[in-house]
Amino acid sequence: MAARAPFSIGEFEIEAGAQRTIDLPVSVLSDHTPVTMSVHVVHGEKPGPTLFISAAIHGDEVIGVEIVRRVLQSKSLSKLRGTLLAIPIVNAFGFMNHSRYLPDRRDLNRSFPGSPKGSLAGRLAHLFETEILDRSDVGIDLHSAAIHRTNLPQIRVSPSGARTSELANAFGAPLVLMSKVREGSLRGVAQKKGVDVLLYEAGEGLRFDEFSVRVGVSGILRVMHTLGMIGAKGVPKSRTTSMQSSHSVWERSPAGGLLRCFVGTGENVSKGQVLGIVSSPFGDFEENVIATHGGLIIGRTNLPIVNEGDGLFHIATIRQNISAETKIENIAAELEDSIMADEDEII
């Protein structure tokens, strides 16, 4: 059988059976420091799909960087079929400055498809589209909540096709949330090109948490196994079906003041339940935060200082009549039983 052709990206070629980190030029800073987007290419000896894994499109969403690092340490990649493109830090500008945005104050995930002669965000979006997206069959884009907020591990997909749903369920996150595609997002331009993209949301900006990292690593390996890129050995088995939701709401602060939360992510709540209390710093008034919908808490603020109208609790309506807490506990137990990379690290 003839050897598989090399994988071409930028000005580089990676031979079949090899892996290499390459740097794609993005820009030059005002002090003449060059900035690149680094891509680790694993080009398998045998044919198969091309999958990209991206993180830190928002520079302060660092949890995905750790997830990509652990995936690249997996022994399962030694017999990879197809090609893996791992981009742990897409937005290097924001990552270095602990910021969601680029120096031009734009949100990269609202700047696709971009332009080679546009703003800095537009140029980076165009580079990612032409060098990564156009070479891929499937993508997994890793995100977290913004700073001072946290998200329950969840996969977000648009109702675009059966394969997207199949891959979302194979990932095995606690929740699969159907959500509309935002204009200018990576997921939006990928959908137009026929590339299935899963968006993983978990944890908090500028923070790691071990549960979210492990769910992310396990989910990516399961998706790769479902795509036929890796074998079953070393891939954590999922014995728990993801919860499904197609509707979610934010409960907002009824007043400004200090918030005391009574519920956390992963908890089931009922309509009319008191989720927390907002109090005046002087103690002269208190106002309850009441759930207007029942469902699962999939995100919440971590900041006790709130203004009137701030989003406090993100609640998803769950289709199944189940105990969300029990399901999440089962997933945590499965991850504890699995042999994962960096098992001895405490994060």
ZAMITOR-854840 format. One record per residue (C-alpha): residue number from 1; residue in three letters; x, y, z. Coordinates in nm, 2 decimals, always signed. Example, Ala and Ser with C-alpha at 12.3 -4.5 7.8 and 13.67 -1.06 7.14 Angstrom:
REM ZAMITOR-854840
+-----+-----+--------+--------+--------+
:   n : res :      x :      y :      z :
+-----+-----+--------+--------+--------+
:   1 : ala :  +1.23 :  -0.45 :  +0.78 :
:   2 : ser :  +1.37 :  -0.11 :  +0.71 :
+-----+-----+--------+--------+--------+
***
This chain:
REM ZAMITOR-854840
+-----+-----+--------+--------+--------+
:   n : res :      x :      y :      z :
+-----+-----+--------+--------+--------+
:   1 : met :  +0.00 :  +0.00 :  +0.00 :
:   2 : ala :  +0.13 :  +0.34 :  -0.09 :
:   3 : ala :  +0.24 :  +0.57 :  +0.19 :
:   4 : arg :  +0.00 :  +0.84 :  +0.29 :
:   5 : ala :  +0.07 :  +1.18 :  +0.15 :
:   6 : pro :  +0.22 :  +1.45 :  +0.37 :
:   7 : phe :  -0.01 :  +1.70 :  +0.54 :
:   8 : ser :  +0.03 :  +2.06 :  +0.41 :
:   9 : ile :  -0.04 :  +2.36 :  +0.63 :
:  10 : gly :  +0.11 :  +2.71 :  +0.58 :
:  11 : glu :  +0.45 :  +2.66 :  +0.43 :
:  12 : phe :  +0.50 :  +2.33 :  +0.61 :
:  13 : glu :  +0.46 :  +1.96 :  +0.53 :
:  14 : ile :  +0.43 :  +1.69 :  +0.79 :
:  15 : glu :  +0.50 :  +1.33 :  +0.68 :
:  16 : ala :  +0.26 :  +1.05 :  +0.76 :
:  17 : gly :  +0.34 :  +0.90 :  +1.10 :
:  18 : ala :  +0.50 :  +1.22 :  +1.23 :
:  19 : gln :  +0.40 :  +1.51 :  +1.45 :
:  20 : arg :  +0.53 :  +1.86 :  +1.46 :
:  21 : thr :  +0.45 :  +2.20 :  +1.61 :
:  22 : ile :  +0.44 :  +2.47 :  +1.35 :
:  23 : asp :  +0.40 :  +2.85 :  +1.39 :
:  24 : leu :  +0.17 :  +3.04 :  +1.16 :
:  25 : pro :  +0.25 :  +3.41 :  +1.14 :
:  26 : val :  -0.03 :  +3.64 :  +1.27 :
:  27 : ser :  +0.11 :  +3.98 :  +1.33 :
:  28 : val :  +0.40 :  +4.19 :  +1.45 :
:  29 : leu :  +0.37 :  +4.39 :  +1.77 :
:  30 : ser :  +0.45 :  +4.76 :  +1.80 :
:  31 : asp :  +0.80 :  +4.67 :  +1.94 :
:  32 : his :  +0.86 :  +4.44 :  +1.64 :
:  33 : thr :  +0.79 :  +4.12 :  +1.83 :
:  34 : pro :  +0.64 :  +3.86 :  +1.60 :
:  35 : val :  +0.32 :  +3.69 :  +1.71 :
:  36 : thr :  +0.22 :  +3.35 :  +1.57 :
:  37 : met :  -0.06 :  +3.09 :  +1.61 :
:  38 : ser :  +0.10 :  +2.76 :  +1.71 :
:  39 : val :  -0.05 :  +2.44 :  +1.58 :
:  40 : his :  +0.05 :  +2.09 :  +1.68 :
:  41 : val :  -0.01 :  +1.85 :  +1.39 :
:  42 : val :  -0.03 :  +1.48 :  +1.44 :
:  43 : his :  -0.05 :  +1.32 :  +1.10 :
:  44 : gly :  -0.14 :  +0.95 :  +1.13 :
:  45 : glu :  +0.01 :  +0.68 :  +0.91 :
:  46 : lys :  -0.33 :  +0.56 :  +0.80 :
:  47 : pro :  -0.61 :  +0.77 :  +0.65 :
:  48 : gly :  -0.90 :  +0.91 :  +0.84 :
:  49 : pro :  -1.08 :  +1.23 :  +0.92 :
:  50 : thr :  -0.91 :  +1.56 :  +1.01 :
:  51 : leu :  -1.01 :  +1.69 :  +1.36 :
:  52 : phe :  -0.92 :  +2.03 :  +1.51 :
:  53 : ile :  -0.92 :  +2.10 :  +1.88 :
:  54 : ser :  -0.90 :  +2.48 :  +1.96 :
:  55 : ala :  -0.88 :  +2.66 :  +2.29 :
:  56 : ala :  -0.84 :  +3.02 :  +2.42 :
:  57 : ile :  -1.02 :  +3.18 :  +2.13 :
:  58 : his :  -1.11 :  +3.40 :  +2.42 :
:  59 : gly :  -0.78 :  +3.46 :  +2.58 :
:  60 : asp :  -0.90 :  +3.44 :  +2.95 :
:  61 : glu :  -1.07 :  +3.10 :  +2.89 :
:  62 : val :  -0.76 :  +2.90 :  +2.99 :
:  63 : ile :  -0.91 :  +2.56 :  +3.09 :
:  64 : gly :  -0.91 :  +2.45 :  +2.73 :
:  65 : val :  -0.53 :  +2.49 :  +2.71 :
:  66 : glu :  -0.49 :  +2.23 :  +2.98 :
:  67 : ile :  -0.74 :  +2.00 :  +2.82 :
:  68 : val :  -0.55 :  +2.01 :  +2.49 :
:  69 : arg :  -0.22 :  +1.95 :  +2.67 :
:  70 : arg :  -0.35 :  +1.64 :  +2.83 :
:  71 : val :  -0.50 :  +1.51 :  +2.51 :
:  72 : leu :  -0.16 :  +1.55 :  +2.33 :
:  73 : gln :  -0.01 :  +1.34 :  +2.61 :
:  74 : ser :  -0.25 :  +1.05 :  +2.55 :
:  75 : lys :  -0.09 :  +0.72 :  +2.44 :
:  76 : ser :  -0.40 :  +0.67 :  +2.21 :
:  77 : leu :  -0.25 :  +0.91 :  +1.96 :
:  78 : ser :  +0.04 :  +0.67 :  +1.88 :
:  79 : lys :  -0.17 :  +0.48 :  +1.64 :
:  80 : leu :  -0.38 :  +0.77 :  +1.51 :
:  81 : arg :  -0.59 :  +0.74 :  +1.19 :
:  82 : gly :  -0.63 :  +1.06 :  +1.01 :
:  83 : thr :  -0.49 :  +1.40 :  +1.13 :
:  84 : leu :  -0.52 :  +1.59 :  +1.45 :
:  85 : leu :  -0.47 :  +1.97 :  +1.46 :
:  86 : ala :  -0.43 :  +2.10 :  +1.81 :
:  87 : ile :  -0.44 :  +2.48 :  +1.87 :
:  88 : pro :  -0.42 :  +2.53 :  +2.25 :
:  89 : ile :  -0.39 :  +2.91 :  +2.23 :
:  90 : val :  -0.57 :  +3.07 :  +1.93 :
:  91 : asn :  -0.58 :  +3.42 :  +2.08 :
:  92 : ala :  -0.22 :  +3.46 :  +2.21 :
:  93 : phe :  -0.27 :  +3.84 :  +2.26 :
:  94 : gly :  -0.56 :  +3.79 :  +2.50 :
:  95 : phe :  -0.39 :  +3.49 :  +2.67 :
:  96 : met :  -0.08 :  +3.69 :  +2.76 :
:  97 : asn :  -0.29 :  +3.98 :  +2.89 :
:  98 : his :  -0.55 :  +3.76 :  +3.08 :
:  99 : ser :  -0.81 :  +3.92 :  +2.85 :
: 100 : arg :  -1.10 :  +3.79 :  +2.66 :
: 101 : tyr :  -1.03 :  +4.03 :  +2.37 :
: 102 : leu :  -0.77 :  +4.12 :  +2.12 :
: 103 : pro :  -0.56 :  +4.45 :  +2.14 :
: 104 : asp :  -0.81 :  +4.60 :  +1.89 :
: 105 : arg :  -1.08 :  +4.54 :  +2.16 :
: 106 : arg :  -1.27 :  +4.30 :  +1.94 :
: 107 : asp :  -1.41 :  +3.96 :  +2.03 :
: 108 : leu :  -1.24 :  +3.70 :  +1.80 :
: 109 : asn :  -1.55 :  +3.47 :  +1.82 :
: 110 : arg :  -1.76 :  +3.75 :  +1.67 :
: 111 : ser :  -1.51 :  +3.82 :  +1.39 :
: 112 : phe :  -1.54 :  +3.52 :  +1.16 :
: 113 : pro :  -1.49 :  +3.47 :  +0.87 :
: 114 : gly :  -1.26 :  +3.77 :  +0.89 :
: 115 : ser :  -1.05 :  +3.92 :  +0.61 :
: 116 : pro :  -0.68 :  +3.91 :  +0.53 :
: 117 : lys :  -0.69 :  +4.30 :  +0.51 :
: 118 : gly :  -0.93 :  +4.36 :  +0.80 :
: 119 : ser :  -0.88 :  +4.44 :  +1.17 :
: 120 : leu :  -0.64 :  +4.24 :  +1.38 :
: 121 : ala :  -0.93 :  +4.02 :  +1.49 :
: 122 : gly :  -1.05 :  +3.98 :  +1.14 :
: 123 : arg :  -0.70 :  +3.88 :  +1.02 :
: 124 : leu :  -0.66 :  +3.62 :  +1.29 :
: 125 : ala :  -1.01 :  +3.48 :  +1.22 :
: 126 : his :  -0.92 :  +3.46 :  +0.85 :
: 127 : leu :  -0.60 :  +3.28 :  +0.93 :
: 128 : phe :  -0.78 :  +3.02 :  +1.14 :
: 129 : glu :  -1.05 :  +2.97 :  +0.88 :
: 130 : thr :  -0.81 :  +2.92 :  +0.59 :
: 131 : glu :  -0.54 :  +2.72 :  +0.76 :
: 132 : ile :  -0.74 :  +2.52 :  +1.01 :
: 133 : leu :  -1.12 :  +2.51 :  +0.94 :
: 134 : asp :  -1.08 :  +2.46 :  +0.56 :
: 135 : arg :  -0.86 :  +2.15 :  +0.63 :
: 136 : ser :  -1.09 :  +1.99 :  +0.88 :
: 137 : asp :  -1.39 :  +1.76 :  +0.88 :
: 138 : val :  -1.48 :  +1.80 :  +1.25 :
: 139 : gly :  -1.38 :  +2.05 :  +1.52 :
: 140 : ile :  -1.41 :  +2.08 :  +1.90 :
: 141 : asp :  -1.39 :  +2.43 :  +2.03 :
: 142 : leu :  -1.31 :  +2.46 :  +2.41 :
: 143 : his :  -1.45 :  +2.75 :  +2.62 :
: 144 : ser :  -1.53 :  +2.84 :  +2.98 :
: 145 : ala :  -1.75 :  +3.10 :  +3.14 :
: 146 : ala :  -1.62 :  +3.45 :  +3.16 :
: 147 : ile :  -1.43 :  +3.57 :  +3.47 :
: 148 : his :  -1.63 :  +3.57 :  +3.79 :
: 149 : arg :  -1.87 :  +3.31 :  +3.64 :
: 150 : thr :  -1.87 :  +2.93 :  +3.62 :
: 151 : asn :  -2.03 :  +2.68 :  +3.39 :
: 152 : leu :  -2.13 :  +2.32 :  +3.44 :
: 153 : pro :  -1.95 :  +2.11 :  +3.18 :
: 154 : gln :  -2.17 :  +2.11 :  +2.87 :
: 155 : ile :  -2.17 :  +2.06 :  +2.50 :
: 156 : arg :  -2.35 :  +2.32 :  +2.29 :
: 157 : val :  -2.46 :  +2.24 :  +1.94 :
: 158 : ser :  -2.69 :  +2.38 :  +1.68 :
: 159 : pro :  -2.97 :  +2.15 :  +1.55 :
: 160 : ser :  -2.78 :  +2.11 :  +1.22 :
: 161 : gly :  -2.76 :  +1.74 :  +1.16 :
: 162 : ala :  -2.76 :  +1.38 :  +1.30 :
: 163 : arg :  -2.38 :  +1.35 :  +1.30 :
: 164 : thr :  -2.34 :  +1.66 :  +1.52 :
: 165 : ser :  -2.59 :  +1.51 :  +1.77 :
: 166 : glu :  -2.41 :  +1.17 :  +1.76 :
: 167 : leu :  -2.07 :  +1.33 :  +1.83 :
: 168 : ala :  -2.22 :  +1.55 :  +2.11 :
: 169 : asn :  -2.37 :  +1.24 :  +2.28 :
: 170 : ala :  -2.04 :  +1.05 :  +2.23 :
: 171 : phe :  -1.86 :  +1.33 :  +2.41 :
: 172 : gly :  -2.05 :  +1.23 :  +2.73 :
: 173 : ala :  -2.07 :  +1.57 :  +2.91 :
: 174 : pro :  -2.34 :  +1.61 :  +3.17 :
: 175 : leu :  -2.55 :  +1.82 :  +2.94 :
: 176 : val :  -2.60 :  +1.87 :  +2.56 :
: 177 : leu :  -2.76 :  +2.21 :  +2.50 :
: 178 : met :  -2.91 :  +2.31 :  +2.17 :
: 179 : ser :  -2.82 :  +2.67 :  +2.11 :
: 180 : lys :  -2.85 :  +2.91 :  +1.82 :
: 181 : val :  -2.54 :  +3.00 :  +1.62 :
: 182 : arg :  -2.41 :  +3.35 :  +1.69 :
: 183 : glu :  -2.33 :  +3.58 :  +1.39 :
: 184 : gly :  -1.96 :  +3.60 :  +1.34 :
: 185 : ser :  -1.87 :  +3.29 :  +1.55 :
: 186 : leu :  -1.64 :  +3.01 :  +1.45 :
: 187 : arg :  -1.93 :  +2.76 :  +1.48 :
: 188 : gly :  -2.14 :  +2.98 :  +1.25 :
: 189 : val :  -1.88 :  +2.99 :  +0.97 :
: 190 : ala :  -1.81 :  +2.62 :  +1.02 :
: 191 : gln :  -2.17 :  +2.53 :  +0.98 :
: 192 : lys :  -2.18 :  +2.71 :  +0.64 :
: 193 : lys :  -1.88 :  +2.51 :  +0.53 :
: 194 : gly :  -2.03 :  +2.18 :  +0.64 :
: 195 : val :  -1.78 :  +2.12 :  +0.92 :
: 196 : asp :  -1.93 :  +1.97 :  +1.24 :
: 197 : val :  -1.81 :  +2.17 :  +1.55 :
: 198 : leu :  -1.88 :  +2.09 :  +1.91 :
: 199 : leu :  -1.85 :  +2.38 :  +2.16 :
: 200 : tyr :  -1.75 :  +2.26 :  +2.50 :
: 201 : glu :  -1.83 :  +2.50 :  +2.79 :
: 202 : ala :  -1.69 :  +2.43 :  +3.14 :
: 203 : gly :  -1.55 :  +2.60 :  +3.44 :
: 204 : glu :  -1.45 :  +2.97 :  +3.50 :
: 205 : gly :  -1.23 :  +3.22 :  +3.32 :
: 206 : leu :  -0.86 :  +3.22 :  +3.43 :
: 207 : arg :  -0.92 :  +2.91 :  +3.65 :
: 208 : phe :  -0.87 :  +2.53 :  +3.62 :
: 209 : asp :  -1.10 :  +2.28 :  +3.79 :
: 210 : glu :  -1.02 :  +1.91 :  +3.77 :
: 211 : phe :  -1.37 :  +1.78 :  +3.70 :
: 212 : ser :  -1.41 :  +2.01 :  +3.40 :
: 213 : val :  -1.07 :  +1.92 :  +3.27 :
: 214 : arg :  -1.13 :  +1.55 :  +3.30 :
: 215 : val :  -1.47 :  +1.57 :  +3.14 :
: 216 : gly :  -1.31 :  +1.76 :  +2.85 :
: 217 : val :  -1.02 :  +1.51 :  +2.80 :
: 218 : ser :  -1.25 :  +1.21 :  +2.82 :
: 219 : gly :  -1.50 :  +1.36 :  +2.58 :
: 220 : ile :  -1.24 :  +1.44 :  +2.32 :
: 221 : leu :  -1.10 :  +1.09 :  +2.33 :
: 222 : arg :  -1.45 :  +0.94 :  +2.30 :
: 223 : val :  -1.52 :  +1.16 :  +1.99 :
: 224 : met :  -1.20 :  +1.05 :  +1.83 :
: 225 : his :  -1.29 :  +0.69 :  +1.89 :
: 226 : thr :  -1.64 :  +0.75 :  +1.75 :
: 227 : leu :  -1.47 :  +0.90 :  +1.44 :
: 228 : gly :  -1.25 :  +0.59 :  +1.40 :
: 229 : met :  -0.93 :  +0.79 :  +1.47 :
: 230 : ile :  -0.82 :  +0.59 :  +1.78 :
: 231 : gly :  -0.90 :  +0.25 :  +1.92 :
: 232 : ala :  -1.09 :  +0.18 :  +2.24 :
: 233 : lys :  -0.79 :  +0.11 :  +2.46 :
: 234 : gly :  -0.73 :  +0.40 :  +2.69 :
: 235 : val :  -1.06 :  +0.57 :  +2.61 :
: 236 : pro :  -1.28 :  +0.62 :  +2.92 :
: 237 : lys :  -1.62 :  +0.45 :  +2.88 :
: 238 : ser :  -1.93 :  +0.65 :  +2.94 :
: 239 : arg :  -2.21 :  +0.46 :  +3.12 :
: 240 : thr :  -2.42 :  +0.78 :  +3.17 :
: 241 : thr :  -2.63 :  +0.94 :  +2.90 :
: 242 : ser :  -2.60 :  +1.32 :  +2.86 :
: 243 : met :  -2.90 :  +1.53 :  +2.97 :
: 244 : gln :  -3.07 :  +1.71 :  +2.68 :
: 245 : ser :  -3.20 :  +2.07 :  +2.67 :
: 246 : ser :  -3.31 :  +2.31 :  +2.40 :
: 247 : his :  -3.41 :  +2.60 :  +2.62 :
: 248 : ser :  -3.23 :  +2.80 :  +2.89 :
: 249 : val :  -3.28 :  +3.13 :  +3.07 :
: 250 : trp :  -3.08 :  +3.37 :  +3.29 :
: 251 : glu :  -3.23 :  +3.47 :  +3.62 :
: 252 : arg :  -3.12 :  +3.83 :  +3.68 :
: 253 : ser :  -3.06 :  +4.04 :  +3.99 :
: 254 : pro :  -3.37 :  +4.22 :  +4.10 :
: 255 : ala :  -3.16 :  +4.49 :  +4.28 :
: 256 : gly :  -2.80 :  +4.60 :  +4.34 :
: 257 : gly :  -2.62 :  +4.48 :  +4.65 :
: 258 : leu :  -2.45 :  +4.18 :  +4.80 :
: 259 : leu :  -2.56 :  +3.83 :  +4.68 :
: 260 : arg :  -2.58 :  +3.52 :  +4.89 :
: 261 : cys :  -2.63 :  +3.21 :  +4.67 :
: 262 : phe :  -2.83 :  +2.91 :  +4.79 :
: 263 : val :  -2.77 :  +2.68 :  +4.49 :
: 264 : gly :  -2.48 :  +2.58 :  +4.28 :
: 265 : thr :  -2.41 :  +2.45 :  +3.93 :
: 266 : gly :  -2.55 :  +2.10 :  +3.87 :
: 267 : glu :  -2.85 :  +2.14 :  +4.10 :
: 268 : asn :  -3.21 :  +2.09 :  +4.00 :
: 269 : val :  -3.43 :  +2.39 :  +4.10 :
: 270 : ser :  -3.81 :  +2.44 :  +4.09 :
: 271 : lys :  -4.01 :  +2.73 :  +3.96 :
: 272 : gly :  -4.07 :  +2.97 :  +4.25 :
: 273 : gln :  -3.77 :  +2.85 :  +4.44 :
: 274 : val :  -3.55 :  +3.10 :  +4.62 :
: 275 : leu :  -3.21 :  +3.09 :  +4.45 :
: 276 : gly :  -3.04 :  +3.35 :  +4.66 :
: 277 : ile :  -3.08 :  +3.68 :  +4.84 :
: 278 : val :  -2.96 :  +4.03 :  +4.74 :
: 279 : ser :  -2.90 :  +4.26 :  +5.04 :
: 280 : ser :  -2.81 :  +4.62 :  +5.09 :
: 281 : pro :  -2.45 :  +4.67 :  +5.23 :
: 282 : phe :  -2.63 :  +4.85 :  +5.52 :
: 283 : gly :  -2.87 :  +4.56 :  +5.58 :
: 284 : asp :  -3.18 :  +4.79 :  +5.54 :
: 285 : phe :  -3.34 :  +4.57 :  +5.27 :
: 286 : glu :  -3.32 :  +4.22 :  +5.13 :
: 287 : glu :  -3.47 :  +4.09 :  +4.80 :
: 288 : asn :  -3.51 :  +3.72 :  +4.70 :
: 289 : val :  -3.39 :  +3.59 :  +4.37 :
: 290 : ile :  -3.68 :  +3.37 :  +4.25 :
: 291 : ala :  -3.66 :  +3.10 :  +3.98 :
: 292 : thr :  -3.90 :  +3.19 :  +3.71 :
: 293 : his :  -3.84 :  +2.85 :  +3.54 :
: 294 : gly :  -3.75 :  +2.51 :  +3.68 :
: 295 : gly :  -3.46 :  +2.32 :  +3.55 :
: 296 : leu :  -3.08 :  +2.26 :  +3.60 :
: 297 : ile :  -2.84 :  +2.52 :  +3.71 :
: 298 : ile :  -2.58 :  +2.52 :  +3.43 :
: 299 : gly :  -2.40 :  +2.84 :  +3.51 :
: 300 : arg :  -2.39 :  +3.11 :  +3.78 :
: 301 : thr :  -2.20 :  +3.41 :  +3.90 :
: 302 : asn :  -1.92 :  +3.37 :  +4.15 :
: 303 : leu :  -1.91 :  +3.74 :  +4.24 :
: 304 : pro :  -2.11 :  +3.85 :  +4.54 :
: 305 : ile :  -2.12 :  +4.21 :  +4.43 :
: 306 : val :  -2.41 :  +4.26 :  +4.19 :
: 307 : asn :  -2.59 :  +4.53 :  +4.00 :
: 308 : glu :  -2.95 :  +4.53 :  +3.92 :
: 309 : gly :  -3.00 :  +4.33 :  +3.60 :
: 310 : asp :  -2.68 :  +4.12 :  +3.63 :
: 311 : gly :  -2.72 :  +3.76 :  +3.52 :
: 312 : leu :  -2.69 :  +3.54 :  +3.83 :
: 313 : phe :  -2.81 :  +3.19 :  +3.75 :
: 314 : his :  -2.83 :  +3.01 :  +3.41 :
: 315 : ile :  -3.11 :  +2.75 :  +3.41 :
: 316 : ala :  -3.16 :  +2.49 :  +3.14 :
: 317 : thr :  -3.50 :  +2.31 :  +3.10 :
: 318 : ile :  -3.42 :  +1.94 :  +3.10 :
: 319 : arg :  -3.63 :  +1.71 :  +2.88 :
: 320 : gln :  -3.59 :  +1.40 :  +3.10 :
: 321 : asn :  -3.74 :  +1.36 :  +3.44 :
: 322 : ile :  -3.42 :  +1.26 :  +3.62 :
: 323 : ser :  -3.20 :  +1.35 :  +3.91 :
: 324 : ala :  -2.93 :  +1.58 :  +3.77 :
: 325 : glu :  -2.73 :  +1.56 :  +4.09 :
: 326 : thr :  -2.71 :  +1.18 :  +4.07 :
: 327 : lys :  -2.61 :  +1.19 :  +3.70 :
: 328 : ile :  -2.33 :  +1.43 :  +3.77 :
: 329 : glu :  -2.21 :  +1.22 :  +4.06 :
: 330 : asn :  -2.21 :  +0.91 :  +3.84 :
: 331 : ile :  -1.99 :  +1.10 :  +3.58 :
: 332 : ala :  -1.75 :  +1.21 :  +3.85 :
: 333 : ala :  -1.72 :  +0.85 :  +3.97 :
: 334 : glu :  -1.65 :  +0.72 :  +3.62 :
: 335 : leu :  -1.37 :  +0.98 :  +3.58 :
: 336 : glu :  -1.22 :  +0.88 :  +3.91 :
: 337 : asp :  -1.21 :  +0.52 :  +3.79 :
: 338 : ser :  -1.05 :  +0.61 :  +3.46 :
: 339 : ile :  -0.68 :  +0.62 :  +3.40 :
: 340 : met :  -0.62 :  +0.97 :  +3.30 :
: 341 : ala :  -0.31 :  +1.18 :  +3.22 :
: 342 : asp :  -0.15 :  +1.36 :  +3.52 :
: 343 : glu :  -0.34 :  +1.15 :  +3.77 :
: 344 : asp :  -0.10 :  +1.26 :  +4.04 :
: 345 : glu :  -0.14 :  +1.63 :  +3.98 :
: 346 : ile :  -0.34 :  +1.84 :  +4.22 :
: 347 : ile :  -0.49 :  +2.14 :  +4.05 :
+-----+-----+--------+--------+--------+
***
